[in-house]
């Protein structure tokens, strides 16, 4: 089975493993206040996944149609390259962040991109609704 192993930076010993549904090609860590808090990974997994390292739970999952070969994660931006396409969520400190509630149009685009995979769609939407319960009342502008 495929997994992302999270190691202790001081000892090199495994802390825990995150099961991955495919080969992982890209990993990024988000450091906040001197400690790694989030891990983003992708590859041949059909999605980019962000995991909270403290709770060891998935925080966000975004569908992709091609393998992810590169990912970058900051407090404000999440960027990845899938096939020949680069995607950026968040626009830096003075704009919106990848952690903010998505717009109704953004959520619609996400649902359209995942129309063929109902189980994955439900998982991704569940993560978004848990983080942003008000999204259920969002309307297109």
Beta strands, then each sheet from edge to edge (+ up, - down):
strand 1: 3-7
strand 2: 14-19
strand 3: 24-32
strand 4: 35-43
strand 5: 47-52
strand 6: 57-63
strand 7: 68-73
strand 8: 78-82
strand 9: 85-89
sheet 1: 1+ 2-
sheet 2: 3+ 4- 5+ 6-
sheet 3: 7+ 8- 9+
end
